[in-house]
């Protein structure tokens, strides 16, 4: 059985007053929402994470970020995009931004936290929600991660265009510094680890070689099968330890080379123009969306009532 579209249209036309009423209510609601929503300026910066960095620090990056935050240290940035969200929302970074000095469009120099407390505006339906200055800054500081391209977009919004751009500029400096610091710290830890491994393998090799030499010197004139077997065993052990020592030396050399190359690794930064939300475009979008849902639910209600 097919759908009787003609009958549906006739039913809707007979109840056109329902659609008109819904459209009127939706328009009023959209206008109220548009009027009540304050305009803000949004500034954005794009970071292209260096996926081809000489040192692979993707594994364990989240765990390392957890360790940093737990010890109340300044959070660092690593070329693993998942860490950025955690760092951007961390209290340490929020404290840094809140206490930064900003200049408003009126020429007033103040701290961002005080500026937010003085100038923050929100829709009337959100005024009942109690939020601290840190919560407001955290909500206004947004990020978007594009895994396929390795791009991270950081955005901040404020009632003042100049303040918004200053916060993003400050974020650019912070993130670039954190990124380089994290790479440097991890490179140093990697070098220290392989240096320790090389030292341990060298001692093991020297001990195996000492045992072989001592046994060989004390039994140089003995040709029994047991002595030959022991000599062969000790020689194999010394060769095995030498191979491990050589491998550790190669790994240390590679780690040292990567540590030197870390100085060349950084995030590519691109700042996008600041733009203002609201205006005619926001009004049109709000009204169109409201009308769409109003007509959709009106049609659903009319057709449902037809079958009652």
N, C-alpha and C positions, 0 to 999 in steps of 0.2 A: 504494500500500500504506500503510495507516494505522499509527500507533504502537500497539503492544500494551501499553497501560498496565497491564493486569491482570498480564501476565507480568513486567513491570518491578517491580511491587509485590511479587509473590511472591518474586522474586529477592532483593530488598532485605530482606524479612522473614526469608528463610532465612539471610542473612548479618548478622542484627541484631547479632551479637556484635562485628562490625567497627565498626558505628556506635556501639555502647556504648563500645568501647575508645577510639575517636576522640573521642567526647564527653568521656570522662573525662580523656584527655590534654589536650584543648583547655581544659577547665575548670581543670586544674592549672596549665597555662601562663598562662592569663588571671589566675589568682590570684597567681602569682609575679610577673607583670608589674605587677599592681596594687599589690602590697606593695612592690616595688622602686622604683616611680615616686614620687618625693617630691611632696608637695602644694606648690603655689605660689599666690601671690595675683596676680591680673591686674587692672591698672588700665588704663582706656582713655579716650581723648579724641577727639572728633569735630571735624574742621575742615571747614567748608563754604567751599570756595574761591570767591572773588568772581569768577564768570565774566563778570559784566556790568561789570567794571572799566572806567573811562573809557579807559585805555590798553591796547591789545591787545599783550600781550607773549608771546603763545603761540608766535609764530614765532621760532625761534632760541633758545628758552629752554634747551634741553639744551646747545647749544654754549656759551651764556653760563655755565652751571654748570660745564662742563668747564674753561673759562678760569679761573673762580674757584678751582677745586680745584687746577689746575696751578700756580697762583701762591701756593699755601699761604695763601690768605686765608680769613677766616671765611665759610663758605658762607651764602648768602642764599636766601630762599624766594621763589618767583615763582608767579603764578597759572597755572601749567601743572602738572597733577598728576604728570606723568612725572618732573619734577625732584625731587619729594619723596623718592622711593625712593633716588635717588643721594645726596641730601643726608643723609638719615637714616642711611645706611651709611657716610658719609664719615668719615675718620679725625679730622678737625677736630671734628666734632660728638661723636664717641665720646670724644675727649680732654676736651671740655667736661663731658660727663656723668660720666665717670670721676672727675674732680676736684671734683665738686660735693659740698657738705656735706649729709649726711642725718642724721636722728635716728631711731634704731631704736625698736621698741616697748618696749625695756628702758630707754629714756632715754639711751642712749649716742650721742654725737655723733661722727661719723667721716666719712671720705670714702667715696663709693660704691665706688671701686675696692678699698679695704681691706675694706669690708663684703662684697663679692663674694668676695674671696679667703678670708675667714674663714667665711662662711656658705653658700657655694655647695654644693648637693647635686645629684647626678645618679644615674640608674640604674646598677647595678653593671656592666652591659655597655658603658657609655660611659666608664668610668674609665680604660680603656686609651688613650683618645683624648686626646692632649695638646693643651690649649687655653689660650690666654693669657686674661688678664682682659678685654682688649679684645674678643676673640672671643666670650667669654661674654656680655658686655654687648650686643654687636652681634646675637647670636642671640636674646637676650631682648627686644630692641627690634624690634617688628614693625609693619608698616603694611599697610593694605588700601586700595586705590583703587577707588572706584566712579565710572566714567567718566560714566555716564548722569546721575547726580545731582550730580556734582562734589564728592562727599564723600571725605574722606581720614580714615581711622581709624588712630590711632597707639596702640600698646599696649606696656606693659612689665610683665614678671613678675618676682617676687622671693619669697623665702621669708618676707619680712616685709611685711605688708600696708601698714604706714605708709611704709616705704621705697618700695614700688611706687607708692603714690599721690603721694609727693613727686617721684619721677622724672617721672611724667606731668605733674605741675603745672609742673615746671621746663621740660619739653618744650613745654608750652603757651606759656610766656613766650618761650622761644627761637624757636619757629616763628612766633609772631605778630610778634616783633621782626624776624626775618629777612625775613618777608613784606613788612613795611612798608619795611624798608631796601632790599630789592631793587627795589620799585616806585619808591622815591625816587631810587635811583641811575640806574635806566633812564630815568626822567623827565628827570633832569638831563642825561643823555647825549643824549636826544632833543632837548631844548631847545638844547643846544650845537651839535648837528648842523644844525638848521634855522637857527640864528643865523648859523652859518658860511655856509650856503647863501644866506641873504638877503644877507649882506655881499658874497659873490662876485657875485651877480646885480645888486646895486646898483652895484658897480664896473663890471660889464659894460654896464649900462644907461647910466651916466654917461659911459663911454668912447664908446659908440655915439652918444649925444646930442651929445657934444663934436665928434665927427667930422662929424656932420650939420650942426651949427651953423657949424663952421669952413668947410666946403665951401660952405655956403649964403652965408655972408658974403663969401667970396672970389669968388663967381661970381654975385652978385645981379644984375649987369647983363648977364649972358651968357644968351642964350635958345636956344642950340643944342640939338639933339636929344640929343647925347651927354651934355651937362651935365644936362639934365632927367632922363635915365635914371639917371644917377649919384645925383642928388638923391632920386629916387623909391626907389632901392635903399637909400640910407642912411637914409631916413625909415622904410622898412619894417623895417630892422634895428633902429632905435631903438625902434619900436613893439613889435617882437617881444621885445626885451630888457626893455622896460617890463612886458610881460605876464608874463614869467618872474619879474621882480622882485616884481610884485604877488602872484603865486602863492606865491613863497617867503615873503613877508610874512604871507600868510594862514596858511600851514603853521606858521610860527613862532608866530603868535598862538594857534593851536589847541594847539600843544605846550605853550605857557606856561599855557593854561587847564587842560590835562590835568595838568600838574605841580602846580598848585594843588589840583586835585581829588584827587590821589593821597593827600593827607592824610586823606581820608575813606574810603579803601579799606582794609579789613582783613579778616582771616579770622574768621568766626563760630565760636566755640568752645563745645563742650558736653562736659562731663566726665561719664562714666558711672560708676556705682557699682563699687567694687572687689569682686571675687568670688574665691572659693577653688576651685581645681581639686581633683579627687580625691574621696574620700568614697564613699558608697554608689552614687552615680550613675556614677562612673567604673568601679567594680567591675562594675556591671550591664552597662554598655556594652561593656567588655572581654570579659566572659563571653559575651554575646550574639554579638558579632562573631566570637569564637573558635569558638563552636559552629556558627555559620552556615558558616564556611569548612571546618570539620572535617566536617560532614555533607555539604557539597557535594563535597569531594574524596573522601570515602568512597563516596558514590553513584557518582561517576565511576569510581573504582577497581573497585567491585563490578561495575558494568555492563560495564566493559572486560574484566574477567576472565571474565565470562559468555561472551563471544564468542571466548575463547582456546581 
